[in-house]
Each structure stands twice: as structure tokens, then as C-alpha cells.
């Protein structure tokens, strides 16, 4: 089952709230007491943001790239980031 945070936590200089994606390097620092089972099957990895509409901006795609370990430093357009993620073999849809 997939896990999500029970309550907001402040780790590595950043707040993470229930429902937020938590990078693996941060999740590794959190004890089991901070997690709940959300009843969904475990995903095989982070889910890509939408390609259009709400939540499809450059910040969402840059965060997704960071979760995947794809270097997008210096890329200034969302479509460049989407291409870099795709070129690295990760899903973008």
C-alpha cells in the first residue's frame, strides 16, 4: 500500500504536508510513526504532472524531474524539462 504523511513535517529546510510527494532521500529520514497507509496500491514511481491545465507549470515539472533524479538545471522552459524527463526514459503522460 502507498504511504502518505500523517501530519506536516519540516525536513531539510522544507515543509512536507499530507498529500505532498516526498523525495526518497527525505522519506528515508522519517520514522514509520509519521506515515499512514492511504489504501492505494504502491505506485511504481512518482506520477507525472499534467501536460496542460492546473498543475502543469514549470515548477511542477521541475519537482517531478528532481524526484526522478533528472538534471534540469539551466532549462528555463517547461517543454525543455518535459523533453529531458522523456529522454531519460521516464513517463511524461
Phi and psi in degrees as GROMACS dihedral restraints (atoms count N, CA, C in turn):
[ dihedral_restraints ]
;  ai    aj    ak    al  type     phi  dphi    fc
    3     4     5     6     1   -76.5    20    10
    4     5     6     7     1   150.9    20    10
    6     7     8     9     1  -115.0    20    10
    7     8     9    10     1   151.0    20    10
    9    10    11    12     1  -139.7    20    10
   10    11    12    13     1   160.7    20    10
   12    13    14    15     1   -65.9    20    10
   13    14    15    16     1   144.8    20    10
   15    16    17    18     1   -77.5    20    10
   16    17    18    19     1   -36.0    20    10
   18    19    20    21     1  -150.0    20    10
   19    20    21    22     1   163.8    20    10
   21    22    23    24     1   -61.8    20    10
   22    23    24    25     1   142.3    20    10
   24    25    26    27     1  -133.8    20    10
   25    26    27    28     1   151.4    20    10
   27    28    29    30     1  -112.9    20    10
   28    29    30    31     1   113.1    20    10
   30    31    32    33     1  -137.9    20    10
   31    32    33    34     1   138.2    20    10
   33    34    35    36     1    53.4    20    10
   34    35    36    37     1    39.0    20    10
   36    37    38    39     1    75.5    20    10
   37    38    39    40     1    15.8    20    10
   39    40    41    42     1  -142.3    20    10
   40    41    42    43     1   143.9    20    10
   42    43    44    45     1   -85.0    20    10
   43    44    45    46     1   138.4    20    10
   45    46    47    48     1  -125.4    20    10
   46    47    48    49     1   130.4    20    10
   48    49    50    51     1  -116.5    20    10
   49    50    51    52     1   160.0    20    10
   51    52    53    54     1   -51.7    20    10
   52    53    54    55     1   132.4    20    10
   54    55    56    57     1    94.8    20    10
   55    56    57    58     1   -18.2    20    10
   57    58    59    60     1   -74.5    20    10
   58    59    60    61     1   145.5    20    10
   60    61    62    63     1   -69.2    20    10
   61    62    63    64     1   137.4    20    10
   63    64    65    66     1  -115.5    20    10
   64    65    66    67     1   117.3    20    10
   66    67    68    69     1   -57.4    20    10
   67    68    69    70     1   147.9    20    10
   69    70    71    72     1   -56.0    20    10
   70    71    72    73     1   -39.4    20    10
   72    73    74    75     1   -67.1    20    10
   73    74    75    76     1   -25.1    20    10
   75    76    77    78     1   -83.1    20    10
   76    77    78    79     1   -44.6    20    10
   78    79    80    81     1   -57.3    20    10
   79    80    81    82     1   -35.7    20    10
   81    82    83    84     1   -63.2    20    10
   82    83    84    85     1   -21.4    20    10
   84    85    86    87     1   -89.6    20    10
   85    86    87    88     1    -6.2    20    10
   87    88    89    90     1  -102.7    20    10
   88    89    90    91     1   136.1    20    10
   90    91    92    93     1   -73.8    20    10
   91    92    93    94     1   160.7    20    10
   93    94    95    96     1   -60.0    20    10
   94    95    96    97     1   -26.9    20    10
   96    97    98    99     1   -66.1    20    10
   97    98    99   100     1   -13.2    20    10
   99   100   101   102     1   -93.2    20    10
  100   101   102   103     1    -2.0    20    10
  102   103   104   105     1  -114.0    20    10
  103   104   105   106     1   151.0    20    10
  105   106   107   108     1  -128.1    20    10
  106   107   108   109     1   155.1    20    10
  108   109   110   111     1   -83.4    20    10
  109   110   111   112     1   122.9    20    10
  111   112   113   114     1   -90.0    20    10
  112   113   114   115     1     5.3    20    10
  114   115   116   117     1    83.8    20    10
  115   116   117   118     1    -4.4    20    10
  117   118   119   120     1   -96.9    20    10
  118   119   120   121     1   151.9    20    10
  120   121   122   123     1   -63.1    20    10
  121   122   123   124     1   150.6    20    10
  123   124   125   126     1   -61.5    20    10
  124   125   126   127     1   131.2    20    10
  126   127   128   129     1   -74.4    20    10
  127   128   129   130     1   160.6    20    10
  129   130   131   132     1   -79.4    20    10
  130   131   132   133     1    -7.5    20    10
  132   133   134   135     1   173.2    20    10
  133   134   135   136     1  -177.5    20    10
  135   136   137   138     1   -61.0    20    10
  136   137   138   139     1   148.1    20    10
  138   139   140   141     1   -90.7    20    10
  139   140   141   142     1   132.1    20    10
  141   142   143   144     1   -66.8    20    10
  142   143   144   145     1   148.6    20    10
  144   145   146   147     1   -66.0    20    10
  145   146   147   148     1   165.9    20    10
  147   148   149   150     1   -67.2    20    10
  148   149   150   151     1   154.2    20    10
  150   151   152   153     1   -82.6    20    10
  151   152   153   154     1   -14.5    20    10
  153   154   155   156     1  -148.6    20    10
  154   155   156   157     1   157.9    20    10
  156   157   158   159     1    83.3    20    10
  157   158   159   160     1  -162.0    20    10
  159   160   161   162     1   -60.5    20    10
  160   161   162   163     1   135.8    20    10
  162   163   164   165     1    81.7    20    10
  163   164   165   166     1    11.9    20    10
  165   166   167   168     1  -105.5    20    10
  166   167   168   169     1    12.2    20    10
  168   169   170   171     1   -76.3    20    10
  169   170   171   172     1   175.0    20    10
  171   172   173   174     1   -60.8    20    10
  172   173   174   175     1   -36.7    20    10
  174   175   176   177     1   -64.2    20    10
  175   176   177   178     1   -41.0    20    10
  177   178   179   180     1   -64.4    20    10
  178   179   180   181     1   -41.6    20    10
  180   181   182   183     1   -71.3    20    10
  181   182   183   184     1   -35.2    20    10
  183   184   185   186     1   -66.0    20    10
  184   185   186   187     1   -39.0    20    10
  186   187   188   189     1   -65.3    20    10
  187   188   189   190     1   -43.0    20    10
  189   190   191   192     1   -60.3    20    10
  190   191   192   193     1   -43.9    20    10
  192   193   194   195     1   -60.0    20    10
  193   194   195   196     1   -42.3    20    10
  195   196   197   198     1   -62.2    20    10
  196   197   198   199     1   -41.7    20    10
  198   199   200   201     1   -61.8    20    10
  199   200   201   202     1   -32.1    20    10
  201   202   203   204     1   -86.8    20    10
  202   203   204   205     1   -10.9    20    10
  204   205   206   207     1    80.3    20    10
  205   206   207   208     1    21.8    20    10
  207   208   209   210     1   -91.6    20    10
  208   209   210   211     1   124.8    20    10
  210   211   212   213     1   -77.6    20    10
  211   212   213   214     1   117.7    20    10
  213   214   215   216     1  -121.9    20    10
  214   215   216   217     1    15.8    20    10
  216   217   218   219     1   -58.6    20    10
  217   218   219   220     1   133.4    20    10
  219   220   221   222     1    90.8    20    10
  220   221   222   223     1   -12.3    20    10
  222   223   224   225     1   -83.9    20    10
  223   224   225   226     1   130.5    20    10
  225   226   227   228     1  -114.1    20    10
  226   227   228   229     1    -2.2    20    10
  228   229   230   231     1  -122.1    20    10
  229   230   231   232     1   143.0    20    10
  231   232   233   234     1   -56.7    20    10
  232   233   234   235     1   -44.2    20    10
  234   235   236   237     1   -63.9    20    10
  235   236   237   238     1   -30.6    20    10
  237   238   239   240     1   -66.1    20    10
  238   239   240   241     1   -40.7    20    10
  240   241   242   243     1   -67.1    20    10
  241   242   243   244     1   -43.5    20    10
  243   244   245   246     1   -59.1    20    10
  244   245   246   247     1   -43.7    20    10
  246   247   248   249     1   -63.4    20    10
  247   248   249   250     1   -41.5    20    10
  249   250   251   252     1   -63.0    20    10
  250   251   252   253     1   -40.5    20    10
  252   253   254   255     1   -64.4    20    10
  253   254   255   256     1   -45.9    20    10
  255   256   257   258     1   -62.7    20    10
  256   257   258   259     1   -44.3    20    10
  258   259   260   261     1   -61.7    20    10
  259   260   261   262     1   -27.7    20    10
  261   262   263   264     1   -81.8    20    10
  262   263   264   265     1    -1.0    20    10
  264   265   266   267     1    91.4    20    10
  265   266   267   268     1    15.9    20    10
  267   268   269   270     1  -101.7    20    10
  268   269   270   271     1   153.8    20    10
  270   271   272   273     1   -68.9    20    10
  271   272   273   274     1   144.3    20    10
  273   274   275   276     1  -123.8    20    10
  274   275   276   277     1     4.9    20    10
